[in-house]
Amino acid sequence: MKSVKGRPVDTPFTDQRDAVLQKARRLRLDKRTDDSLAVLAQLEVEYPDFSLLHQEKGLCYVALRQAPAAIGALLKAVNLNPALPASWHMLEGLYRLTGDQTNTAMAATHVATLAALPTEVVQATALFADGDIKPAEEMIRAFLLREGDHPEAMRLLAKIALHYDVLDDAEALLGGVLALVPDHHAARFDYATVLVKRQKYGAAQAEVARLQAHDTGNLDYQALAATIAGGSGRHDAAIALYQAMIAQQPDDADIYLWLGHALKTVGRLDEAIVTYRGAIARRADFGDAWWSLANLKTYRFSADDIAAMRAQEARTDVAEIDRVHLAFALGKALEDARDYEQSWHYYAQGNALQRQNSKYRPEIMETNTRLQRQVCTPAFFAARHGWGDPAPDPIFIVGLPRAGSTLIEQILASHSAVEGTQELIDIQRMVIALNGRDPDLDNPRYPGALADLSADDARALGTRYLADTQVYRTGTPRFIDKMPNNFRHIGFIHLILPNAKIIDARRAPMACCFSNLKQLFAQGQEFTYSIEDIARYYRTYVELMAHWDAVLPGRVLRVQHEDVIDNLEREVRRILDYCGLPFEQACVDFHKSKRSVRTPSSEQVRQPIFRDSMEQWRHYAPWLEPLQAELQTHIFAAHT
């Protein structure tokens, strides 16, 4: 379900939201238009992306004969939710009234398109756009059962599947739409997008090529082509595509941001900085661009930069997502300026905003830990000895984010026989499939479903993992999967890939947890936005890793980050020995590697070992006392 201000859009909040909207509508019909606008303004604070709210605002401005304001409100409504016939009708009339023939024709086209669709499809599409996912799904499934295949209904159901991350359903549905209507360009774009999410870059590129043959100048198609190029490791091609897009749209701040990310990935740091600043020059409150500079880790803001960020963050009209990014960027800028009190103020503010919009539930991870310990016993593995695909190719690096995994990856990827890839999602996708559709998060099928697998199933899953990850490889015998959250699935990995190597990247608890608290992740890692959540998560991590050590002794190599810093060559040799690889000096000289790195540590691992981060948390000790107390109770004892 879509999250609004930290709450899922569903009853009772949906009922409350709709009741307030009805109140505003009654006030407008009673010709109390100013009162109606006041009610809508209050509602907008809680539900800024509610399309019917903006439609109602537009109707109020029509009643007040304020055409520009009405057009603005109605445009916002249809941009949020294109399935609003009333808004399009009103826009058509307003554009005709103002003499705008081009937009009159555009609005009329939308009116005609919606009029040609079945009522249920329009209504379900509107529900979906406003975050009412379950009623939208119920309505559209009932329509399809009654009426049979319908392209727009199938496309909407695919969007719902995509919302729930059921990507195989989304792919199949959109493939079905294209079989019915091969020239449905919007569905083909959706289809290519799903293929990208499934990391099927070759197939996605073929679909984008068909779209671009139809419309060579479409920026959405070009952006997707650049995403495909970057995802498949062709970073120079992605950079060239973004540069071409900027030539077409020189004032589009988003394209500058995307280009900056691509430049950062390949280590072209100076160019990335210029490009991020280009994004800020085009939108001063672009929080993501400010944060991208901060996230370079080695970048230092000027006093003028800090003043500019503070001014933007203090604005009452700044979008919440920009405020979150600005808060984390200010936290980093003021940390570098050694103003730790103000730095913590912004870190805490950014975390609080991010946490209130999160659906994270710590008890789900605790349940997973408990069930893993119940299911994955020594007897369980003994009965399944020899299962899985025997290929030794993968090296999994697991643990918490910000625990030194990127450093270990860079060391290993500097070896001539090892290829670094990225944080691959394949194991997690398999786990999602094992959990089944509509999983009960409080009583999940996985890991219990592992007991239902046969020897053939385990081998097939291992072989599938190797095949699906082949797209990231260029011929080296070994490759790295650096998804840190895979520590939860070591039992599953052992079952399907018994000869894969697994390295646990471990860092001192306070340093690791603090480093997570000050990091704004692009996606996932929702446990990092409060002291309580990160402490509870770290505890489950330590408990589960201790379990794997007990039931699979010697299976996992633990690498302590502090040990790598203290004696690099010794730890490099230990890692290589564990992986069965001969020593190569390039692994000690890892910082000289020119390979692309996508994680927040990308610039740090292009430098020799440094110790600055080991005790950074102590500057924040007064505000981290609750974290220290929680960890001391549950974690430090496990380390002694």
Protein Blocks (a to p, Z undefined) as FASTA:
>chain_A
ZZeehiacddfklmmmmmmmmmmmmmmmnopaklmmmmmmmmmmmmmmlmklmmmmmmmm
mmnopaklmmmmmmmmmmmmmclfklmmmmmmmmmmnopaklmmmmmmmmmmmmmpcfkl
mmmmmmmmnopamlmmmmmmmmmmmnopafklmmmmmmmmmmnopaklmmmmmmmmmmmm
mmlmklmmmmmmmmmmnopaklmmmmmmmmmmmmmmlmklmmmmmmmmmmnopamlmmmm
mmmmmmmmmmlmklmmmmmmmmmmnopamlmmmmmmmmmmmomklmklmmmmmmnomacc
dfklmmmmmmmmmpmkbcfklmmmmmmmmmmmmmmnopaklmmmmmmmmmmmmmmmpcbd
fklmmmmmmmmmmmmgfklmmmmgoiajfbfkbccdeddehiopmmmmmmmmmpmkbccf
bdcfklmmmmmmmnogaiafklcfblklmmmpcfklmmmmmmmmmmmmmmmpghiabdcd
fbfklmmmmmmmmmmmmmbccddddddfklmmmmmmmpccfbgjillmcfklmmmmmmmm
mmmmmmmmmmmghkaccddfklmmmmmmlmmmmmmmmnopacdfklmmmmmpcbdcfbfk
lmmmmpccdfklmmmmmmmmmmmmmmmmmmmmmmmmmmZZ
